[in-house]
């Protein structure tokens, strides 16, 4: 039996679309599974405080306003101060470069801690980084130059999974300690933060792979 050429083209076209739909479905399923895995790890790290005796506490920067810490940065610094006062580590590293022409996040963090009784000799300010990845690279350099083997890292809970993985990629041994969440977040704001971290972590993984 001879199949008309028109029918053959239809069969081929239908087969191509069927294969394409399956491929698209597979991609969607992989993306959903990846997102679920990252979200699970973000939540796990954000809700577990690993603070323990270490060589240093590294607090990741956030915005500062003309020399004053933003509410987010203040919360991170306050949590770091509490860890220091508990004797978790004898040294604090404040992280973050310039927000304006005169001040840096690391410098503002150092000033805040000094105003709360932390000796200047107990604080190192990293003032060059402009992103989480750059902060981690600077932290790794400081750890090597000061022989810091164990570091407690402080930031927002949703941020810490990415921080931990970046630090491990640099060969650092770190323990995560999320700052107090402060005011309750609406589900849209919380979702936005988590999705930002999912995207940022995914792009970083793609970059280093």
Buried (B, 14 or more C-beta within 10 A) or exposed (E): EEEEEEEEEEEEEEEEEEEEEEEEEEEEEEEEEBBEEBBEBBBEBBEEBBBEEBBBBBBBBBBBEEBEBBEBBBBBBBBBBBBBEEEBBBBBBBBBBBBEEEBBBBBBBBBBBEEEEBEEEBBBBBBBBEEBBBBBBBBBEBBEEEEBEBBBBBBBBBBBBBBBBBBEBBEBEBBBBBBEBEEEEEEEEEEEBBBEBBEBBBEBBEEEE
